[in-house]
Amino acid sequence: MAEVDNTALLQFLLRTGDNTLILGHRVSEWCGHAPILEEDIALANTALDLIGQTQLWLGYAAEVQGMGKSADDLAFLRDVWDFRNVLLVELPNGDFGQTLMRQFLFDAWHSIMLPRLAKGTDERVREIAQKAVKEVSYHVERSADTVVGLGDGTEESHARMQAALDYLYPYVGELFESDEVDAAMVDAGIAPDPASLRDEYDALVGRVMEKATLTVPDGSFAHKGGRTGRMHTEHLGHLVSSMQWLQRAYPGSEW
Amino acid sequence: MKNEWPLWEVFIRGQHGLAHRHVGSLHAPDAEMAIKNARDVYTRRNEGVSIWVVEARHIAATAPGEKGPLFEPSESKVYRHPTFFDIPEEVGHM
């Protein structure tokens, strides 16, 4: 196994932690607004799980970076262009169905990626993944059930779920992009090549969509640029400005 | 058509060896989602090792109006409590 280059490891950790940070924040936007109380609590639990994972990923990222920063510094004091999350997780919540469709498309990938990380060569990555995988097994079960329930539900819920899938699907491809950072992770045995997870993902998503009576769109076009930092959608700026507002207005504030 | 999801009663076993206890109720479209909702609503602070849910309409219950005939007769039957036995010292704490 190759010795891992810290620059590559840092990028990998930022990508992993920013995915959970941005999705966790997005999901938390439902708090107090979900269609029913039980779903409200369930979504808040999911958001908290993701934020908890973020603390671990970005905490490790800050150590690897070696500039004396903390997970909070990375979450609240970076600007939009520094984030390395995939575009999928920053997309707006839309209606409840769109939120759950986005959640399922991410959970499905997350549930396939984490068990690999939990068996990698980096002890810290392994420990974080082992903790996260239990939470994510539940997330994917819940989001899959809801996608099936709404997809195979009423005429209106079916139409909304199909529209959500059509809108979100072009953002799925970015999860399976590989570049030199991924190659370094593969060489060091820390993480798998994202591209190698695609077949398993397609099988899982295909099964759930079939039960949900939804049609997975054709075409392999993928919106991308988030995980490399080349570009984000217009939506991330708004998210970051509300997420970081307090630290920006009252720098260093603690309670 | 009724749009409201049915009501489910939730029972949680706190530890192995203890009985399930009624902890509250919630709404869910089916039993599977009721268990998931119960997990999210009632076990987020490490309260349980097992969950039961039952749709509230399946619980048969006594009517509050019948509490006189049902329960009052037992109020005057103190002899039904096993308090009239002399416990030998050797038995110790029971």
Boltz contact constraints between the chains, C-beta under 6 A:
constraints:
  - contact:
      token1: [A, 38]
      token2: [B, 26]
      max_distance: 6.0
  - contact:
      token1: [A, 38]
      token2: [B, 37]
      max_distance: 6.0
  - contact:
      token1: [A, 41]
      token2: [B, 40]
      max_distance: 6.0
  - contact:
      token1: [A, 41]
      token2: [B, 41]
      max_distance: 6.0
  - contact:
      token1: [A, 42]
      token2: [B, 40]
      max_distance: 6.0
  - contact:
      token1: [A, 45]
      token2: [B, 40]
      max_distance: 6.0
  - contact:
      token1: [A, 142]
      token2: [B, 36]
      max_distance: 6.0
